[in-house]
Amino acid sequence: MSGRRSLAPGGPPSQIKVMKWLLWPGDRICDALGLRDPDDRQTLRLFANTVVWSAVIVLVALIVA
């Protein structure tokens, strides 16, 4: 064992809150589209979160620059 902590569902409450917050956009999009299959949700959630958080980073960079 390496002593590192994972972000597993049984992790500390603070990590669980952060992960739920980061995955929130993708979860909402999957819910809006009515996706129930875990594989479909995971694929779309990954894509949606990548697009949303990339756009946020670009907007912040444009504002700061």
PDB file with SEQRES, HELIX, SHEET and CRYST1 records, atoms N, CA, C and O in Angstrom:
SEQRES   1 A   65  MET SER GLY ARG ARG SER LEU ALA PRO GLY GLY PRO PRO          
SEQRES   2 A   65  SER GLN ILE LYS VAL MET LYS TRP LEU LEU TRP PRO GLY          
SEQRES   3 A   65  ASP ARG ILE CYS ASP ALA LEU GLY LEU ARG ASP PRO ASP          
SEQRES   4 A   65  ASP ARG GLN THR LEU ARG LEU PHE ALA ASN THR VAL VAL          
SEQRES   5 A   65  TRP SER ALA VAL ILE VAL LEU VAL ALA LEU ILE VAL ALA          
HELIX    1 AA1 PRO A   13  LEU A   33  1                                  21    
HELIX    2 AA2 PRO A   38  VAL A   64  1                                  27    
CRYST1    1.000    1.000    1.000  90.00  90.00  90.00 P 1           1          
ATOM      1  N   MET A   1       0.842  -1.188   0.000  1.00  0.00           N  
ATOM      2  CA  MET A   1       0.000   0.000   0.000  1.00  0.00           C  
ATOM      3  C   MET A   1       0.882   1.245   0.000  1.00  0.00           C  
ATOM      4  O   MET A   1       1.902   1.297   0.688  1.00  0.00           O  
ATOM      5  N   SER A   2       0.486   2.225  -0.764  1.00  0.00           N  
ATOM      6  CA  SER A   2       1.318   3.417  -0.919  1.00  0.00           C  
ATOM      7  C   SER A   2       0.952   4.521   0.053  1.00  0.00           C  
ATOM      8  O   SER A   2       1.698   5.495   0.158  1.00  0.00           O  
ATOM      9  N   GLY A   3      -0.140   4.421   0.756  1.00  0.00           N  
ATOM     10  CA  GLY A   3      -0.523   5.462   1.692  1.00  0.00           C  
ATOM     11  C   GLY A   3      -1.272   6.616   1.039  1.00  0.00           C  
ATOM     12  O   GLY A   3      -1.718   7.531   1.732  1.00  0.00           O  
ATOM     13  N   ARG A   4      -1.418   6.588  -0.290  1.00  0.00           N  
ATOM     14  CA  ARG A   4      -2.174   7.635  -0.979  1.00  0.00           C  
ATOM     15  C   ARG A   4      -3.651   7.358  -0.841  1.00  0.00           C  
ATOM     16  O   ARG A   4      -4.074   6.202  -0.807  1.00  0.00           O  
ATOM     17  N   ARG A   5      -4.430   8.404  -0.764  1.00  0.00           N  
ATOM     18  CA  ARG A   5      -5.872   8.259  -0.647  1.00  0.00           C  
ATOM     19  C   ARG A   5      -6.516   8.378  -2.019  1.00  0.00           C  
ATOM     20  O   ARG A   5      -6.078   9.163  -2.860  1.00  0.00           O  
ATOM     21  N   SER A   6      -7.550   7.596  -2.232  1.00  0.00           N  
ATOM     22  CA  SER A   6      -8.245   7.652  -3.506  1.00  0.00           C  
ATOM     23  C   SER A   6      -9.504   8.500  -3.373  1.00  0.00           C  
ATOM     24  O   SER A   6      -9.906   8.868  -2.270  1.00  0.00           O  
ATOM     25  N   LEU A   7     -10.114   8.801  -4.508  1.00  0.00           N  
ATOM     26  CA  LEU A   7     -11.374   9.543  -4.521  1.00  0.00           C  
ATOM     27  C   LEU A   7     -12.550   8.583  -4.619  1.00  0.00           C  
ATOM     28  O   LEU A   7     -13.547   8.873  -5.280  1.00  0.00           O  
ATOM     29  N   ALA A   8     -12.428   7.456  -3.966  1.00  0.00           N  
ATOM     30  CA  ALA A   8     -13.485   6.450  -3.969  1.00  0.00           C  
ATOM     31  C   ALA A   8     -14.709   6.979  -3.235  1.00  0.00           C  
ATOM     32  O   ALA A   8     -14.605   7.915  -2.443  1.00  0.00           O  
ATOM     33  N   PRO A   9     -15.877   6.377  -3.498  1.00  0.00           N  
ATOM     34  CA  PRO A   9     -17.100   6.833  -2.830  1.00  0.00           C  
ATOM     35  C   PRO A   9     -16.999   6.871  -1.310  1.00  0.00           C  
ATOM     36  O   PRO A   9     -17.720   7.632  -0.666  1.00  0.00           O  
ATOM     37  N   GLY A  10     -16.127   6.071  -0.733  1.00  0.00           N  
ATOM     38  CA  GLY A  10     -15.968   6.074   0.716  1.00  0.00           C  
ATOM     39  C   GLY A  10     -14.919   7.056   1.193  1.00  0.00           C  
ATOM     40  O   GLY A  10     -14.491   6.988   2.345  1.00  0.00           O  
ATOM     41  N   GLY A  11     -14.494   7.971   0.330  1.00  0.00           N  
ATOM     42  CA  GLY A  11     -13.454   8.941   0.678  1.00  0.00           C  
ATOM     43  C   GLY A  11     -13.956   9.993   1.646  1.00  0.00           C  
ATOM     44  O   GLY A  11     -15.125   9.991   2.030  1.00  0.00           O  
ATOM     45  N   PRO A  12     -13.071  10.890   2.036  1.00  0.00           N  
ATOM     46  CA  PRO A  12     -13.453  11.965   2.956  1.00  0.00           C  
ATOM     47  C   PRO A  12     -14.576  12.823   2.370  1.00  0.00           C  
ATOM     48  O   PRO A  12     -14.636  13.010   1.155  1.00  0.00           O  
ATOM     49  N   PRO A  13     -15.452  13.340   3.208  1.00  0.00           N  
ATOM     50  CA  PRO A  13     -16.583  14.150   2.722  1.00  0.00           C  
ATOM     51  C   PRO A  13     -16.164  15.339   1.867  1.00  0.00           C  
ATOM     52  O   PRO A  13     -16.876  15.695   0.927  1.00  0.00           O  
ATOM     53  N   SER A  14     -15.038  15.956   2.165  1.00  0.00           N  
ATOM     54  CA  SER A  14     -14.612  17.114   1.376  1.00  0.00           C  
ATOM     55  C   SER A  14     -14.284  16.711  -0.066  1.00  0.00           C  
ATOM     56  O   SER A  14     -14.590  17.453  -0.999  1.00  0.00           O  
ATOM     57  N   GLN A  15     -13.665  15.543  -0.252  1.00  0.00           N  
ATOM     58  CA  GLN A  15     -13.355  15.075  -1.608  1.00  0.00           C  
ATOM     59  C   GLN A  15     -14.623  14.710  -2.357  1.00  0.00           C  
ATOM     60  O   GLN A  15     -14.731  14.956  -3.558  1.00  0.00           O  
ATOM     61  N   ILE A  16     -15.574  14.128  -1.662  1.00  0.00           N  
ATOM     62  CA  ILE A  16     -16.832  13.746  -2.297  1.00  0.00           C  
ATOM     63  C   ILE A  16     -17.574  14.993  -2.764  1.00  0.00           C  
ATOM     64  O   ILE A  16     -18.143  15.000  -3.855  1.00  0.00           O  
ATOM     65  N   LYS A  17     -17.574  16.053  -1.947  1.00  0.00           N  
ATOM     66  CA  LYS A  17     -18.243  17.302  -2.327  1.00  0.00           C  
ATOM     67  C   LYS A  17     -17.583  17.923  -3.553  1.00  0.00           C  
ATOM     68  O   LYS A  17     -18.274  18.402  -4.452  1.00  0.00           O  
ATOM     69  N   VAL A  18     -16.268  17.919  -3.597  1.00  0.00           N  
ATOM     70  CA  VAL A  18     -15.543  18.495  -4.732  1.00  0.00           C  
ATOM     71  C   VAL A  18     -15.842  17.706  -6.004  1.00  0.00           C  
ATOM     72  O   VAL A  18     -16.082  18.298  -7.057  1.00  0.00           O  
ATOM     73  N   MET A  19     -15.830  16.382  -5.917  1.00  0.00           N  
ATOM     74  CA  MET A  19     -16.104  15.562  -7.092  1.00  0.00           C  
ATOM     75  C   MET A  19     -17.528  15.761  -7.589  1.00  0.00           C  
ATOM     76  O   MET A  19     -17.748  15.827  -8.798  1.00  0.00           O  
ATOM     77  N   LYS A  20     -18.495  15.857  -6.693  1.00  0.00           N  
ATOM     78  CA  LYS A  20     -19.878  16.099  -7.109  1.00  0.00           C  
ATOM     79  C   LYS A  20     -19.996  17.454  -7.799  1.00  0.00           C  
ATOM     80  O   LYS A  20     -20.721  17.588  -8.784  1.00  0.00           O  
ATOM     81  N   TRP A  21     -19.286  18.460  -7.288  1.00  0.00           N  
ATOM     82  CA  TRP A  21     -19.329  19.787  -7.879  1.00  0.00           C  
ATOM     83  C   TRP A  21     -18.698  19.781  -9.278  1.00  0.00           C  
ATOM     84  O   TRP A  21     -19.222  20.403 -10.202  1.00  0.00           O  
ATOM     85  N   LEU A  22     -17.575  19.079  -9.426  1.00  0.00           N  
ATOM     86  CA  LEU A  22     -16.898  19.034 -10.721  1.00  0.00           C  
ATOM     87  C   LEU A  22     -17.689  18.247 -11.764  1.00  0.00           C  
ATOM     88  O   LEU A  22     -17.630  18.561 -12.953  1.00  0.00           O  
ATOM     89  N   LEU A  23     -18.417  17.239 -11.332  1.00  0.00           N  
ATOM     90  CA  LEU A  23     -19.190  16.408 -12.263  1.00  0.00           C  
ATOM     91  C   LEU A  23     -20.597  16.941 -12.494  1.00  0.00           C  
ATOM     92  O   LEU A  23     -21.334  16.385 -13.309  1.00  0.00           O  
ATOM     93  N   TRP A  24     -20.983  17.990 -11.806  1.00  0.00           N  
ATOM     94  CA  TRP A  24     -22.341  18.523 -11.867  1.00  0.00           C  
ATOM     95  C   TRP A  24     -22.806  18.860 -13.294  1.00  0.00           C  
ATOM     96  O   TRP A  24     -23.917  18.472 -13.657  1.00  0.00           O  
ATOM     97  N   PRO A  25     -22.017  19.559 -14.117  1.00  0.00           N  
ATOM     98  CA  PRO A  25     -22.519  19.895 -15.469  1.00  0.00           C  
ATOM     99  C   PRO A  25     -22.873  18.660 -16.293  1.00  0.00           C  
ATOM    100  O   PRO A  25     -23.927  18.616 -16.927  1.00  0.00           O  
ATOM    101  N   GLY A  26     -22.016  17.681 -16.285  1.00  0.00           N  
ATOM    102  CA  GLY A  26     -22.270  16.465 -17.058  1.00  0.00           C  
ATOM    103  C   GLY A  26     -23.470  15.689 -16.543  1.00  0.00           C  
ATOM    104  O   GLY A  26     -24.246  15.143 -17.327  1.00  0.00           O  
ATOM    105  N   ASP A  27     -23.624  15.638 -15.215  1.00  0.00           N  
ATOM    106  CA  ASP A  27     -24.777  14.950 -14.633  1.00  0.00           C  
ATOM    107  C   ASP A  27     -26.077  15.627 -15.042  1.00  0.00           C  
ATOM    108  O   ASP A  27     -27.057  14.952 -15.357  1.00  0.00           O  
ATOM    109  N   ARG A  28     -26.092  16.952 -15.038  1.00  0.00           N  
ATOM    110  CA  ARG A  28     -27.320  17.675 -15.413  1.00  0.00           C  
ATOM    111  C   ARG A  28     -27.664  17.441 -16.876  1.00  0.00           C  
ATOM    112  O   ARG A  28     -28.834  17.280 -17.220  1.00  0.00           O  
ATOM    113  N   ILE A  29     -26.658  17.422 -17.734  1.00  0.00           N  
ATOM    114  CA  ILE A  29     -26.913  17.187 -19.157  1.00  0.00           C  
ATOM    115  C   ILE A  29     -27.453  15.772 -19.366  1.00  0.00           C  
ATOM    116  O   ILE A  29     -28.395  15.580 -20.135  1.00  0.00           O  
ATOM    117  N   CYS A  30     -26.871  14.784 -18.692  1.00  0.00           N  
ATOM    118  CA  CYS A  30     -27.363  13.408 -18.807  1.00  0.00           C  
ATOM    119  C   CYS A  30     -28.793  13.292 -18.294  1.00  0.00           C  
ATOM    120  O   CYS A  30     -29.614  12.599 -18.893  1.00  0.00           O  
ATOM    121  N   ASP A  31     -29.092  13.965 -17.191  1.00  0.00           N  
ATOM    122  CA  ASP A  31     -30.455  13.941 -16.652  1.00  0.00           C  
ATOM    123  C   ASP A  31     -31.430  14.597 -17.632  1.00  0.00           C  
ATOM    124  O   ASP A  31     -32.536  14.099 -17.840  1.00  0.00           O  
ATOM    125  N   ALA A  32     -31.017  15.708 -18.229  1.00  0.00           N  
ATOM    126  CA  ALA A  32     -31.890  16.417 -19.166  1.00  0.00           C  
ATOM    127  C   ALA A  32     -32.190  15.572 -20.404  1.00  0.00           C  
ATOM    128  O   ALA A  32     -33.281  15.654 -20.967  1.00  0.00           O  
ATOM    129  N   LEU A  33     -31.219  14.763 -20.823  1.00  0.00           N  
ATOM    130  CA  LEU A  33     -31.415  13.904 -21.990  1.00  0.00           C  
ATOM    131  C   LEU A  33     -32.072  12.571 -21.632  1.00  0.00           C  
ATOM    132  O   LEU A  33     -32.406  11.779 -22.514  1.00  0.00           O  
ATOM    133  N   GLY A  34     -32.251  12.333 -20.349  1.00  0.00           N  
ATOM    134  CA  GLY A  34     -32.920  11.111 -19.904  1.00  0.00           C  
ATOM    135  C   GLY A  34     -32.073   9.854 -20.012  1.00  0.00           C  
ATOM    136  O   GLY A  34     -32.618   8.756 -20.122  1.00  0.00           O  
ATOM    137  N   LEU A  35     -30.754   9.992 -19.982  1.00  0.00           N  
ATOM    138  CA  LEU A  35     -29.876   8.824 -20.075  1.00  0.00           C  
ATOM    139  C   LEU A  35     -29.866   8.070 -18.747  1.00  0.00           C  
ATOM    140  O   LEU A  35     -29.660   8.669 -17.692  1.00  0.00           O  
ATOM    141  N   ARG A  36     -30.087   6.768 -18.802  1.00  0.00           N  
ATOM    142  CA  ARG A  36     -30.097   5.946 -17.595  1.00  0.00           C  
ATOM    143  C   ARG A  36     -29.003   4.889 -17.603  1.00  0.00           C  
ATOM    144  O   ARG A  36     -28.550   4.458 -16.543  1.00  0.00           O  
ATOM    145  N   ASP A  37     -28.572   4.465 -18.799  1.00  0.00           N  
ATOM    146  CA  ASP A  37     -27.535   3.445 -18.899  1.00  0.00           C  
ATOM    147  C   ASP A  37     -26.206   4.015 -18.395  1.00  0.00           C  
ATOM    148  O   ASP A  37     -25.757   5.051 -18.885  1.00  0.00           O  
ATOM    149  N   PRO A  38     -25.572   3.350 -17.422  1.00  0.00           N  
ATOM    150  CA  PRO A  38     -24.319   3.889 -16.851  1.00  0.00           C  
ATOM    151  C   PRO A  38     -23.219   4.127 -17.886  1.00  0.00           C  
ATOM    152  O   PRO A  38     -22.474   5.101 -17.779  1.00  0.00           O  
ATOM    153  N   ASP A  39     -23.110   3.253 -18.883  1.00  0.00           N  
ATOM    154  CA  ASP A  39     -22.069   3.446 -19.906  1.00  0.00           C  
ATOM    155  C   ASP A  39     -22.331   4.692 -20.738  1.00  0.00           C  
ATOM    156  O   ASP A  39     -21.411   5.457 -21.027  1.00  0.00           O  
ATOM    157  N   ASP A  40     -23.590   4.897 -21.122  1.00  0.00           N  
ATOM    158  CA  ASP A  40     -23.933   6.091 -21.897  1.00  0.00           C  
ATOM    159  C   ASP A  40     -23.713   7.348 -21.075  1.00  0.00           C  
ATOM    160  O   ASP A  40     -23.174   8.337 -21.573  1.00  0.00           O  
ATOM    161  N   ARG A  41     -24.132   7.310 -19.814  1.00  0.00           N  
ATOM    162  CA  ARG A  41     -23.966   8.465 -18.935  1.00  0.00           C  
ATOM    163  C   ARG A  41     -22.489   8.808 -18.760  1.00  0.00           C  
ATOM    164  O   ARG A  41     -22.106   9.977 -18.816  1.00  0.00           O  
ATOM    165  N   GLN A  42     -21.667   7.789 -18.548  1.00  0.00           N  
ATOM    166  CA  GLN A  42     -20.249   8.037 -18.317  1.00  0.00           C  
ATOM    167  C   GLN A  42     -19.596   8.674 -19.536  1.00  0.00           C  
ATOM    168  O   GLN A  42     -18.804   9.608 -19.405  1.00  0.00           O  
ATOM    169  N   THR A  43     -19.925   8.173 -20.715  1.00  0.00           N  
ATOM    170  CA  THR A  43     -19.337   8.709 -21.946  1.00  0.00           C  
ATOM    171  C   THR A  43     -19.761  10.159 -22.178  1.00  0.00           C  
ATOM    172  O   THR A  43     -18.923  11.022 -22.438  1.00  0.00           O  
ATOM    173  N   LEU A  44     -21.052  10.420 -22.083  1.00  0.00           N  
ATOM    174  CA  LEU A  44     -21.527  11.781 -22.313  1.00  0.00           C  
ATOM    175  C   LEU A  44     -21.066  12.724 -21.211  1.00  0.00           C  
ATOM    176  O   LEU A  44     -20.716  13.873 -21.481  1.00  0.00           O  
ATOM    177  N   ARG A  45     -21.064  12.244 -19.970  1.00  0.00           N  
ATOM    178  CA  ARG A  45     -20.634  13.089 -18.857  1.00  0.00           C  
ATOM    179  C   ARG A  45     -19.174  13.498 -19.019  1.00  0.00           C  
ATOM    180  O   ARG A  45     -18.817  14.646 -18.751  1.00  0.00           O  
ATOM    181  N   LEU A  46     -18.329  12.566 -19.455  1.00  0.00           N  
ATOM    182  CA  LEU A  46     -16.920  12.883 -19.692  1.00  0.00           C  
ATOM    183  C   LEU A  46     -16.790  13.965 -20.757  1.00  0.00           C  
ATOM    184  O   LEU A  46     -16.052  14.934 -20.577  1.00  0.00           O  
ATOM    185  N   PHE A  47     -17.503  13.800 -21.862  1.00  0.00           N  
ATOM    186  CA  PHE A  47     -17.452  14.789 -22.946  1.00  0.00           C  
ATOM    187  C   PHE A  47     -17.994  16.145 -22.487  1.00  0.00           C  
ATOM    188  O   PHE A  47     -17.371  17.180 -22.725  1.00  0.00           O  
ATOM    189  N   ALA A  48     -19.152  16.135 -21.831  1.00  0.00           N  
ATOM    190  CA  ALA A  48     -19.784  17.383 -21.389  1.00  0.00           C  
ATOM    191  C   ALA A  48     -18.915  18.121 -20.377  1.00  0.00           C  
ATOM    192  O   ALA A  48     -18.753  19.338 -20.469  1.00  0.00           O  
ATOM    193  N   ASN A  49     -18.364  17.402 -19.427  1.00  0.00           N  
ATOM    194  CA  ASN A  49     -17.513  18.052 -18.429  1.00  0.00           C  
ATOM    195  C   ASN A  49     -16.250  18.626 -19.060  1.00  0.00           C  
ATOM    196  O   ASN A  49     -15.787  19.695 -18.664  1.00  0.00           O  
ATOM    197  N   THR A  50     -15.697  17.925 -20.032  1.00  0.00           N  
ATOM    198  CA  THR A  50     -14.517  18.437 -20.728  1.00  0.00           C  
ATOM    199  C   THR A  50     -14.843  19.739 -21.449  1.00  0.00           C  
ATOM    200  O   THR A  50     -14.084  20.705 -21.369  1.00  0.00           O  
ATOM    201  N   VAL A  51     -15.964  19.765 -22.146  1.00  0.00           N  
ATOM    202  CA  VAL A  51     -16.360  20.974 -22.880  1.00  0.00           C  
ATOM    203  C   VAL A  51     -16.656  22.121 -21.910  1.00  0.00           C  
ATOM    204  O   VAL A  51     -16.170  23.236 -22.104  1.00  0.00           O  
ATOM    205  N   VAL A  52     -17.438  21.860 -20.887  1.00  0.00           N  
ATOM    206  CA  VAL A  52     -17.840  22.920 -19.946  1.00  0.00           C  
ATOM    207  C   VAL A  52     -16.635  23.489 -19.219  1.00  0.00           C  
ATOM    208  O   VAL A  52     -16.452  24.706 -19.185  1.00  0.00           O  
ATOM    209  N   TRP A  53     -15.808  22.628 -18.637  1.00  0.00           N  
ATOM    210  CA  TRP A  53     -14.692  23.150 -17.843  1.00  0.00           C  
ATOM    211  C   TRP A  53     -13.599  23.757 -18.727  1.00  0.00           C  
ATOM    212  O   TRP A  53     -12.886  24.657 -18.283  1.00  0.00           O  
ATOM    213  N   SER A  54     -13.455  23.286 -19.958  1.00  0.00           N  
ATOM    214  CA  SER A  54     -12.514  23.933 -20.886  1.00  0.00           C  
ATOM    215  C   SER A  54     -12.992  25.337 -21.224  1.00  0.00           C  
ATOM    216  O   SER A  54     -12.193  26.272 -21.272  1.00  0.00           O  
ATOM    217  N   ALA A  55     -14.287  25.488 -21.456  1.00  0.00           N  
ATOM    218  CA  ALA A  55     -14.841  26.817 -21.746  1.00  0.00           C  
ATOM    219  C   ALA A  55     -14.659  27.753 -20.554  1.00  0.00           C  
ATOM    220  O   ALA A  55     -14.340  28.929 -20.735  1.00  0.00           O  
ATOM    221  N   VAL A  56     -14.855  27.248 -19.349  1.00  0.00           N  
ATOM    222  CA  VAL A  56     -14.663  28.068 -18.149  1.00  0.00           C  
ATOM    223  C   VAL A  56     -13.213  28.529 -18.053  1.00  0.00           C  
ATOM    224  O   VAL A  56     -12.947  29.696 -17.765  1.00  0.00           O  
ATOM    225  N   ILE A  57     -12.283  27.621 -18.293  1.00  0.00           N  
ATOM    226  CA  ILE A  57     -10.857  27.969 -18.211  1.00  0.00           C  
ATOM    227  C   ILE A  57     -10.499  29.013 -19.264  1.00  0.00           C  
ATOM    228  O   ILE A  57      -9.773  29.962 -18.968  1.00  0.00           O  
ATOM    229  N   VAL A  58     -10.995  28.851 -20.483  1.00  0.00           N  
ATOM    230  CA  VAL A  58     -10.710  29.820 -21.547  1.00  0.00           C  
ATOM    231  C   VAL A  58     -11.304  31.188 -21.199  1.00  0.00           C  
ATOM    232  O   VAL A  58     -10.648  32.213 -21.382  1.00  0.00           O  
ATOM    233  N   LEU A  59     -12.521  31.206 -20.707  1.00  0.00           N  
ATOM    234  CA  LEU A  59     -13.148  32.492 -20.331  1.00  0.00           C  
ATOM    235  C   LEU A  59     -12.378  33.177 -19.212  1.00  0.00           C  
ATOM    236  O   LEU A  59     -12.164  34.389 -19.258  1.00  0.00           O  
ATOM    237  N   VAL A  60     -11.964  32.423 -18.222  1.00  0.00           N  
ATOM    238  CA  VAL A  60     -11.183  33.018 -17.128  1.00  0.00           C  
ATOM    239  C   VAL A  60      -9.871  33.564 -17.666  1.00  0.00           C  
ATOM    240  O   VAL A  60      -9.449  34.652 -17.273  1.00  0.00           O  
ATOM    241  N   ALA A  61      -9.213  32.820 -18.565  1.00  0.00           N  
ATOM    242  CA  ALA A  61      -7.952  33.284 -19.150  1.00  0.00           C  
ATOM    243  C   ALA A  61      -8.141  34.559 -19.949  1.00  0.00           C  
ATOM    244  O   ALA A  61      -7.302  35.459 -19.901  1.00  0.00           O  
ATOM    245  N   LEU A  62      -9.251  34.639 -20.690  1.00  0.00           N  
ATOM    246  CA  LEU A  62      -9.520  35.862 -21.458  1.00  0.00           C  
ATOM    247  C   LEU A  62      -9.816  37.060 -20.552  1.00  0.00           C  
ATOM    248  O   LEU A  62      -9.420  38.186 -20.854  1.00  0.00           O  
ATOM    249  N   ILE A  63     -10.497  36.816 -19.468  1.00  0.00           N  
ATOM    250  CA  ILE A  63     -10.810  37.899 -18.536  1.00  0.00           C  
ATOM    251  C   ILE A  63      -9.560  38.398 -17.819  1.00  0.00           C  
ATOM    252  O   ILE A  63      -9.371  39.599 -17.630  1.00  0.00           O  
ATOM    253  N   VAL A  64      -8.712  37.453 -17.425  1.00  0.00           N  
ATOM    254  CA  VAL A  64      -7.500  37.799 -16.678  1.00  0.00           C  
ATOM    255  C   VAL A  64      -6.467  38.459 -17.586  1.00  0.00           C  
ATOM    256  O   VAL A  64      -5.741  39.353 -17.151  1.00  0.00           O  
ATOM    257  N   ALA A  65      -6.395  38.031 -18.828  1.00  0.00           N  
ATOM    258  CA  ALA A  65      -5.358  38.532 -19.750  1.00  0.00           C  
ATOM    259  C   ALA A  65      -5.604  39.932 -20.193  1.00  0.00           C  
ATOM    260  O   ALA A  65      -4.818  40.482 -20.965  1.00  0.00           O  
TER     261      ALA A  65                                                      
END                                                                             
